[in-house]
Amino acid sequence: MNPRSFLLLALVILQACSEVPVTGRKQFNVVGTEQIASMVDTQYRETLNTSRILPDSDPRTQQVRSCGQRIAQAVERFLNENGMQERAKEFNWEFNVADDPTVNAWCMPGGKVLFYTGILPITQDENGMAVVMGHEVAHAVARHGNERMSQGILAQGAGMTLDILTSENPGLVRDLLMQSAGIGSQLGMLAYSRSHETEADKMGLVFMAMAGYDPRTAPAFWERMSAGSNGQAPPELLSTHPSDDRRIHDLNAYMPEALKYYKP
C-alpha cells in the first residue's frame, strides 16, 4: 500500500470509530443505517414474499409482536436516556413470524425482525421469547450488521465505499447484507461473529430486563436449546455462535449487571 492510500485508510478508520451501547466497545463502521435502509427494506420484503408468513390474527404473531414492541420501547428508552437520540431514530420496527420449522430468528438493521415457528417450542412462553427478541434486536442496536458490512467493504480495498461497491458489484453487497443479518454464513467471518453474539447476549439481557422480563430465565432458554440439539451442535470453532455451555456461563456472569435494570 502506498503512503497516500495508507493515510486515506487511516483517516477513514478514525472517522468511522463509534461506541456500542451498553458495552461501550469501540467499533469500526463506515456503513450508516440510513445508507442501507432501502436495501434492507427490499430484502426484508423479498424474504416475507418467499416465506409462509402467519396472518396478523394468529396468536403466535400477536405474541411475537407484543414481545417485540415491549423490547423496542425498552431499547428506545435506553438510547434516549443515554444521549443516543440519533441512534434511536434509526428504527422502523416490524415483527413477523414465518411458518417454518427452522430454529431461528433474526433482526436486520433498522429493526426488521423475523421469527420462525421452529423456535417457539423452545422459547415456550413470552419470557423465553424475550430472551431471543432481546438478543436479536441487540444486533441491530449495536449495528453489528453495519459493522460486518464495513469489514467486508474494507476487505475490497482502500478507498472503497458502499456506493462504489454497490455500482461495481451489487451481488456482493446483497450477500454482505444477508450475511451481516445472520441470514447466511461465511467461514472467514465466524470468529468475528462469535464476539458479536456474546455482546448481543449481554445487551439482550439489559433490554429484556428493562422491558419487565426476568433476565434470569435466559440461561434456562439456552439449556433447552442445547438439549434440543441432541448433541449435534457443531464445534464452536465452526459455529457462528458461542457453544451453549460457554454462553450460559457468560450470561450468568453478566446477570448481576442485568438485574440492575429489572424492575418487574
C-alpha positions, 0 to 999 in steps of 0.5 A: 500500500502506498503512503497516500492510500495508507493515510486515506485508510487511516483517516477513514478508520478514525472517522468511522470509530463509534461506541456500542451501547451498553458495552461501550466497545469501540467499533469500526463502521463506515456503513450508516443505517440510513445508507442501507435502509432501502436495501434492507427494506427490499430484502426484508420484503423479498424474504416475507414474499418467499416465506409462509408468513402467519396472518396478523390474527394468529396468536403466535404473531400477536405474541411475537409482536407484543414481545417485540414492541415491549423490547423496542420501547425498552431499547428506545428508552435506553438510547434516549436516556443515554444521549443516543437520540440519533441512534434511536431514530434509526428504527422502523420496527416490524415483527413477523413470524414465518411458518417454518420449522427452522430454529431461528430468528433474526433482526436486520438493521433498522429493526426488521425482525423475523421469527420462525415457528421452529423456535417457539417450542423452545422459547415456550412462553413470552419470557423465553421469547424475550430472551431471543427478541432481546438478543436479536434486536441487540444486533441491530442496536449495536449495528453489528450488521453495519459493522460486518458490512464495513469489514467486508467493504474494507476487505475490497480495498482502500478507498472503497465505499458502499456506493462504489461497491454497490455500482461495481458489484451489487451481488456482493453487497446483497450477500454482505447484507444477508450475511451481516443479518445472520441470514447466511454464513461465511467461514472467514467471518465466524470468529468475528461473529462469535464476539458479536453474539456474546455482546448481543447476549449481554445487551439482550439481557439489559433490554429484556430486563428493562422491558419487565422480563426476568433476565434470569430465565435466559440461561434456562432458554439456552439449556433447552436449546442445547438439549434440543440439539441432541448433541449435534451442535457443531464445534464452536470453532465452526459455529457462528455462535458461542457453544451453549455451555460457554454462553450460559456461563457468560450470561450468568456472569453478566446477570448481576449487571442485568438485574440492575435494570429489572424492575418487574 
